[in-house]
C-alpha cells in the first residue's frame, strides 16, 4: 500500500481556471471554482478557502510555472515536501487518477500554454505517462510569440509569426488580407523582434496555432475573452462538410518528433489564392490536426507497444477536433480514454498534480 495515502496532499491547480483539491486516505475533495487568480478578489477567496480547511499537508503539489498565483500559494504551507508538476503531465495524470489506470499511456495534451521542463511554453504535447512520470516524445514546432502575452490577446501577432517562420519576408509579396490590418511599419518592428528574440518566447501551443490560423483567415484578429479565436474558427468550420486535410511536416530532432507547419501553410495559402471558401479551409485545418494526432500516436504506439491513448487539455473542448481524432484513432484500434466528469481543461489540473504527488519518490 502506498504510505502516502496516510498523508494529506494538497494540489493547488492552475491559474486562469482554478481550483484546488485535497487527497487523504484515498479520498479526493475538490474545492469550488475560483476563476482567474490574476483577479485580486479571486486570489483572496482562493487563499481564504484554503485556510478554512485547516489541514497540515504532508505534500503540497503545484504547477511548475514560477509566475502562477497558485504556485505562490504554496508558500502558505510549512511542509518541506513540495512538488512542482509540469502542466501537461498533470493534464494526462488527472485521467490516470480518475480512470484508475495502472499501465503507461500515450498522452496527447493540447491546450493554450503551460510552462515546460525546458523553460519554454508548451501546449501541443505527445507523451508517455505512467505512475513514475512522463517522457515527452513529440510536440508541435515551437513558434515565437511576438510581444509575449500580447500575442495571446492579439492573434494577428501569431499569424505573423507562423507565416514568417515558414516563408520569411516573402509573405508581404502575397498581398494577404490578414497582413493588411496594421501599418507595414508595425509588422517590420515585430519581425525585428522575432529575429533578435526580443520579448518573443517560444511556444508549442496548439491554442496559439489555432489563434494564428483564425487570424490568417481573417476570422479573429483580437480577442476579448479566453479562446475566442479558436471558438470562432470552430464555429466557422461547423458550416463545412469538407473531408480533406493539409499535410504537416513530421521531423526527427534531438530524440523527439517535431511537427512543423510548412506544408500546412503552403496548402492553406494555395486555397486562399484559389478562393476556396473560408469555412472549407477552416474545416481542413481541423481535419489536419486530427490527422497529425493520429499519425503521431500511431508512430509512438508502434515504437512503445502501447494502445491506450489519453486526450486532455482545453483544446479538446473543440468538438470537431475531438470527434475527428476519436474517429481516426478508433479506426487504428487505439483505446481512447478521457474524463467524463472532469473538464478536459485546467479545472482538472489539481487532480493530476495530486496523482503525481501520490506516486512521487
N, C-alpha and C positions, 0 to 999 in steps of 0.2 A: 504493500500500500504506500502511496506517496505521502511522506511525512509532512509535506507542505499543505496537505488538506487540513491539518490541525491549525495552521497559521491563518491569520486574516490577511487576505490580499486585497489591496485597493488598486484599481486600474482607472486612470484619470481621463482616458479617452482622447478626443481630438479637440479642435478649436471652433470651427465655423458651425458645425452641427455637433453639439457637445452633450455628453452625459458621462457619468462615471458608474462603476459597478463595484460591488464588494463580494468577494468569494470566501466562504468559510465553511469548512466541513462538507464540501461538495455542493453547498447551497449558494446559488447566484442571486444577488439582489441588484436590480437595476434602478438607478436614480431617475428622476424626471428629466425631461429635455430642457436645456438651458439656452439653446440658440447660439449665436455668435459671441464668443467670450471676449472679443475686442470691445464689446459694449460694456461700459463700467458697471451698469446695473446687472447685467447677466453674470459677469465675473464675480460680483459681490454675492449674488444669490447662489452661485456655484460653490463659493467658499463657505458661506453660511450653512448650506445644506450638508457639505462635507463634515463640518464641525458638529452638526446635530447628531451624527451617528456615534460620536464619542467613542470611537474604537482606536485601539493602538495597533496599527497594522504591522505584521511581520515583514511584509513585502509591499513596496509601492512601485507600480508599473506606470510608465508614461510614454508619450510619443518622443521619438528621437529628435524632433525639430527643436533646436535650442530657443527659438523665438516664440513657441506656443505658450499661451497663457496657462493652459492646462499643465504644461511642463513646470511652470513656475509654482503651481500649486503644490508640487511635490515637496517644496521647501517647508510646508506646514508640518511635516512629519519628521520625527527624530530618528526613525529607523535608519540603520546604515545599509540595509538591503534594498536598494533602489535600482530598478532595471529600466533602461531606455530601450524601447521596442520600435523597430523600423515600421513605418506606417503601413506599407503594403503587406509585409509579413503579418501584421495584426489583422488586416482585412481577410486574408486567407485563413489565418488561425481561428478567427471567430466562427467560421463554418466548421472547422475541425472540432471545435468545442461543442457547438450546438448539435451537430450531427453525430457526435461521439465516434469520430473516425480514428482508427488505430494505425492505419498504414499511411505512408507518404502519398501525396497527391501532386498533380500538376496544378499550380495555382496561376490563374490569369487575373491580375489586378489592374483594372483600367479606371482612372479617376482624374481629378484635377491636378493636384500636386501633393507630394509628400516628400519629406526630407530623406534622401538616400544615404546609404552607407558610405558612398564616395564623396559626399558633400554636395552633390547635385540634386536637382529636383526631379523625382521620379513620378511615374503615373501611367506607364504603358509597359507593365512588367509580366514576365513569364518566369515562374519559379518552381522549384521542387520544395515542398513544405512538409515537414513532419514534426514529431514531438521534439526532436533535437535541434530544430532551427530551420533555416532556409538557404537555398542556393539559387542565385539569380542566373538563369540560363539564357534568356533573350530579353530584348527590350526595344521599344521604338527608338529610332535615332534621336539623339539629343538635338534640340533646336535652341537657339538663343532667344531669350525673352527681352527684347529691347525696351528698356525702361523698367525692367523687373515687374513689380506689382502693377504698374501702369498697363502692362501688356495683358493682364487679366481683365482689366476694365475696358480696354480698347482693342478688340480683336484685330483691327486693321494692322496693328503692330506685328501680330503673329503671322498675318498674311504676308507682310513684307519680309519677315524673317524666313518663312518657308520658301517663298518664291526666290529670294536672293540666295538662299542656301543651295537651291537646285540649279539656278540659271545665271546667277551673278547679275551684273548691271544691265545685261541684255533684256531684263524684264521690262525696262522702260521703252523698248522698241516695239512691244507687243500691243501698246495702246489699250491696256486693260482698264476697265471701268473702276475696278477696285483700287487702282493706283492713282486715281484722279480726285480722291476725296480730300486730299491735303495738298498744300503747295509743294512743288518739287523740292524746294529748299528743306522742308521738314523731313522728307524722305532721305535726302542726302545726309542730313545730320545724324539720322538714326543708322544709316549704313556705315558711317564712320565709327559710330559707337559699336556696331556689330563687329567691324573689322578690328577694332582696338580692344574689344572685350570690356567696354565701359558700361557698367550697370546693365549687363546683359547675361544673367545667369543661364546655365544650361538646364534644359528640361526635356524629359522623355514622356511628358504627359499626353495621354490620349485626349484629355479635355482641351488642352491647348491646340492640338491638331484639329479638333472639331471647330474651335474658335477661328483658326486660320482659314479653313475651308468655307465656313459660314461667311467670312468677310470676302474671300475671293469670289464667291457667288453673289456678293452684294446683298446678302440676307440680313446681316447684322454687323455693324462696324463698331458700335459702342454699347455697353451693357449697363443696365440699372439694377440687376439682381443676378445672383449666382446662377451659372449655367444657362443664361438667357440665349446666348448664341447657339449652343448645341441644341437646345429645345426648339428654337426657331428652325434650325436645319432639319431636325427630325420631322417637325410638322410639315415642312415643305416636301420631304421625301415620302411622306404617307400618301401624297396625291399622285404618286407614280407607281407603276407596276413593272418598272424596268428590272430585268433579271441579270444584266451584265455587271461586270466589275472591272476595275482598273488593277493592273499589276503593281506589286510592290517590289522593292529590292530587298533580298534577304542575304546579308553578307556575314561572313565569319570574321570576328575581330576580337583579339585578346581572350580567347576561350569562351566567347559568347556570340550569339547570333544577333546582329543588328538589323532592324527592319527600316529600310530607307524609303525615300519618297520620290526619287527622280522619275520613275516610270509612272507613278500616280499623277504627279504634276503634269507631265507631258501629255498623258491621256486626258486629263481634265481640260487643259488649255486647248487641246485639239478639239474637244467637244464644244468648248466656249466659242472658238473660232468658227466652227461649223454650225453655230446657233442651235445646238441641241438644247431642248427645254431645261431650265434650271432644275426643275423637280426631278428629271431623269438623271442629271449629273449628281444631285444630292443623294438619290437612291443608289446609284452606282458606287458612290463613296461609302455608304453604309455597307453595301454588299462586299466591297473591297476589304473593309476591316474584318468582317465576319470570315471572309475567305482567308485572310492572312493569319487570323487567330487559329483557324482550322489547320492550316499548313504548319504553323509553328508548333502547335500542340502535337500534331501527328509526328513531326520530326523528333520532338522531345520524348514522346511516348515510345517511339521505336528505339531510341538510344537507351532510355532508362527502364524500359519494360513496365510502363505504368498505363493504367486505363481509367483511373479516377481523375476527373477534372473539376476543380472548384473555380467558379466565377464570382468575383466580388469587386467592389468599387463603384462609385457613383455613376460612372459612365454606363454601367449595365442597367441603369434605370431606363435607358433608351430601349423601348420595346422592339423596334426594328432590329437593332444590333443584337439584342439578347436572343430574340426568336430565330434570327438568321444563324447566329452562332450555334445555338442548340440544335437546329436542323442539320447543319453541316457536320457537327461533331457526332451527333447520333447516327448519321449515315456511316461514319467511320467506326461506329461501335464503341464510342467512349461513354463512360458513365458520367453524366452531368450532375453536379451537386452544387446547390446554393441554398441560402437561408430563406425559408418561407415566412418566419415570424419576426426576423430581424432585418431591417432595411439593409440593402447592399452598400449603402453609403456610409458616412463616418459615424452614424449612431451605433454601428456595430463594432467600432474600433476597440472600445474598452473591453469587450468580451474577448477579443483576440489577444489583447495585452495581458489579461488575466490568465489565459491559456499559456502564453509564453512564460509568464512568471511562475506558474504552477509547475512547469516542466523544465525550468532552468536549473543549472547545476549549482 
